[in-house]
């Protein structure tokens, strides 16, 4: 499985990366929205975990862009979870067309478990 994780907080980013990495999971990380889109175009991840408040292009815009690129058949459609900072932002998560959202602070193990639960082994091949 290939996963891209992105967050402005380097500690949360490192925690998620560590929780997701395994012999069968390759993880790429970023702290900037356009870099997430580039990584998705380059590596076609099965899942993307993105913080809502990234620099230059937030997680909501990243999610929407990835879903649009997948509709245009430019990338494989990743399963996307956006990490929101306020419950009031849940409506933006809907606008972003993400597959799930989690309210920060998040436990990196919970994020990893959610990704592994939602990204089926057959989809990850």
C-alpha positions in Angstrom: 0.0 0.0 0.0 1.2 3.5 -0.7 0.1 6.4 1.6 0.8 10.1 1.6 0.6 11.9 4.9 0.7 15.7 5.3 0.4 18.0 8.2 1.9 21.4 9.3 2.9 19.9 12.6 6.1 18.0 12.2 5.5 16.0 15.4 2.1 14.8 14.3 3.5 14.1 10.8 6.3 12.0 12.2 3.8 10.1 14.5 1.5 9.3 11.6 4.3 8.3 9.3 5.7 6.0 12.0 2.3 4.4 12.7 1.7 3.7 9.0 5.1 2.5 7.9 5.4 -1.3 7.6 7.0 -3.8 5.2 3.9 -3.6 3.0 3.2 0.1 3.3 5.3 2.9 1.7 4.7 6.3 3.2 5.5 9.7 1.7 5.2 12.9 3.7 4.7 16.6 3.1 4.0 19.8 4.9 2.6 21.7 1.9 -0.6 21.2 -0.2 0.9 21.4 -3.7 3.6 18.9 -2.7 0.8 16.4 -1.7 -0.8 16.8 -5.1 2.6 16.3 -6.8 3.3 13.2 -4.6 -0.1 11.8 -5.6 0.6 12.3 -9.3 4.0 10.7 -9.0 3.2 7.8 -6.7 -0.6 7.2 -7.0 -1.2 6.5 -3.4 -4.0 4.3 -2.1 -4.7 6.7 0.7 -3.9 10.3 1.6 -4.1 11.7 5.2 -4.0 15.5 5.1 -4.2 18.2 7.7 -6.8 20.8 7.0 -4.3 23.7 7.6 -1.4 23.2 5.3 0.5 26.0 3.8 -0.4 27.4 0.3 -3.1 24.8 -0.3 -5.1 23.5 2.6 -6.2 19.9 3.1 -9.8 20.6 1.9 -8.5 21.9 -1.4 -6.0 19.1 -1.7 -8.8 16.5 -1.2 -11.0 18.2 -3.8 -8.1 18.4 -6.3 -7.2 14.7 -5.8 -10.8 13.7 -6.4 -11.0 15.9 -9.5 -7.8 14.5 -10.9 -9.1 11.0 -10.3 -12.4 11.8 -12.1 -10.3 13.0 -15.0 -8.4 9.7 -14.9 -5.1 11.5 -14.3 -4.4 9.5 -11.1 -5.8 6.5 -9.3 -8.4 7.8 -6.8 -7.0 7.7 -3.3 -9.1 7.2 -0.2 -8.7 10.6 1.6 -9.1 11.6 5.2 -8.8 15.2 6.3 -7.7 16.1 9.8 -9.8 19.0 10.9 -9.1 21.4 13.8 -12.7 22.4 14.6 -15.8 20.3 14.5 -17.5 23.3 12.7 -15.2 22.5 9.7 -17.0 19.2 9.1 -19.1 20.8 6.4 -15.9 21.8 4.6 -14.8 18.2 4.7 -18.0 17.4 2.9 -17.3 20.1 0.3 -13.8 18.7 -0.2 -15.2 15.3 -1.2 -12.9 13.5 1.3 -13.9 10.0 2.3 -13.5 10.7 6.1 -12.5 13.3 8.5 -11.0 13.2 12.0 -11.0 15.9 14.6 -7.5 16.9 15.9 -5.7 16.1 18.0 -5.6 12.6 16.6 -3.9 9.5 17.8 -1.5 8.3 15.1 -2.4 4.7 15.8 -6.1 5.6 15.3 -5.3 7.2 11.9 -3.3 4.2 10.8 -6.0 1.8 11.9 -8.6 3.8 10.0 -6.5 3.8 6.8 -5.8 0.0 7.0 -9.5 -0.6 7.7 -10.8 1.4 4.8 -8.1 0.6 2.2 -8.8 -3.0 1.3 -5.9 -5.3 0.5 -7.2 -5.8 -3.1 -7.3 -2.0 -3.6 -3.8 -1.7 -2.3 -2.2 -3.9 -5.0 
